């Protein structure tokens, strides 16, 4: 009689790990971004500063603008508050990466999603989307509030006027680009204070100091500085007529952001967490 042989059960192979692709990384980055208080405060500060200051300034200068006493274009004031609101975009962009380095959470992020390119892409997309929406909302609220005072003086601007709609959407584009610029610098320096200081210095300090350089050099450097080139798209009219045209300036700004992001991506993939 032949004894029946029982085959030893085969060891079950482990279930394949769920692929940590871009959709999962986007979801994770969205949760991380909104799980910290700084995000909510930064967005609220952007809307409050941007829309509030635009409304306040328009209320103060509307009579003088109507009387022609200032000599400034009306369209330059309709998004005036973004001058200060952009600080919050820089802070939020830097915190998107530096906060994780500060707490050590970046190691958990890279363990869950080993492909660093996927992590960086997800961070950039989530940050850009949040800042674009926040920038547009800020500009629209500022236009609604400020334009009420301008319209009362008979100099209001409608959406159909030249550059108004472009500036409202362009405000979102500029805020998104500025946040990505700060995020890239944050990846390079891994410090919130250092990243914010570098970007704000380039936007506010260096961008104005280069005007003092003599001749064509100073003129072109002024046009090409990130804050000067990028911010023009967020204004129907500019206080400085020497700046590049809105879309040309934004193209220059986008190219500058892309270069810094590329350098940051290389450093991110080669350095230890």
PyMOL commands that set and color helices and strands:
alter all, ss='L'
color gray80, all
select helices_A, chain A and resi 22-34+37-67+74-76+82-103+105-112+116-152+164-189+192-212+215-224+226-234+246-270
alter helices_A, ss='H'
color red, helices_A
deselect
rebuild
show_as cartoon
